[in-house]
Amino acid sequence: MSPLQFAWRSLSRQPARAWLGLTGMAVVGALLFDMLLLSRGLLVSFRDLLESTGFDIRVTATEALPGMGPALSDAASTAERLRGLPELADVVPVRFGSVALDDGDADGGGLRGAKRRGLAIVASEPRRRAEWKVVQGSDLAERGPGGRPEIVVNRAFAREEKVEPGSLVRLGSAPPAREFRVAGIVEFPFEAAGERMAGVTLAGFLDAFPAARRDEADLLLVASRPAVGAEAAVAAIRRARPDLHTFSIEDVLERLRQAEFSYFRQVSVVLATIASFFALLLVTTLLTVSVNQRLGEVAALRALGFSRRRITADLVAESALLVGGGGIVAVPLGLALARALDSILRRMPDLPQRLHFFVFEPRALALHAGFLVLAALLAAAYPVLLAARLPIAATLRKESVS
């Protein structure tokens, strides 16, 4: 009989203890798996958001993260110079602003006003890459019919203002408000739940913000050539414009890993450590109790010729069945729990709708399996030591007398 078969029979003889061990390992393993998903979930999800724009490099005027520092001057000439670099495929200036729509309904013609609610504005050149996803209508053109500037809006804005492609809206940071034609309804990568967002061209941005400086940008979005890669493109930009600050996606993620997202990584490490400890304690306790209850049986097996190595293999196999069985159940249980926890955490204000805290990775599954293997080995260490040091004759005598 193989050690695995022998361990299975040992567990089957005590079903209550076996079910207790499997259930405990499933619960603890699910918590451990969720902490592994949480440890890198935000970074993986944020990477997907950054890559979904089609740009893998951000250029700003200072070391502040993109969009959080002062504007970059001479944006047009800077963008044109960078476009001449062979390592770059595209360079697009981007500006950010916030404006309140003109209140009150207009006098017909499909023109609608708002209720003095803010609207976040993103401005860039007419689309050459997927900075946002068009879900209805068309993308921006430099000018719409009749020379009106065009605007694309997200679903939240379209729903609240009851606009659709072809409708007109008034917006501006100062009166008189300017009319914009809605070209389409889009989905922005970083829009938060319920946030009202819109996209305009750089010329349309000046229509909405007449006081804004003409040749500025909050950042430059840069796409490297696939054959070159982001690192070589970043190096080329730094050589051409050492006064600017260039961030690849990896640079942005590293800063977030060290600052904004470090809290969740620390929490996941602490909880994963606690879960591993309880898994180890649970299996060690169950195996130790099992060995103590079967001292006579172990001594009899040794007397019949079972070696210490065989007894060790039997106990390790029993530990592997408990940990492995619970660990297999822990994966779907952990995924279900992660989905529930993720839906709760994503209700935090000002978070992008597409950002997730728990993200499945093959790496997390491999680490989970590694933790379980280590737990099975460590949990069997003390019971194996008890069985290996067991005095055969004294134990059999004690068992016969008792």
Order of alpha helices (4+ residues) and beta strands (2+ residues): alpha-alpha-beta-beta-alpha-beta-beta-beta-beta-beta-alpha-beta-beta-beta-alpha-beta-beta-alpha-beta-alpha-alpha-alpha-alpha-alpha-alpha
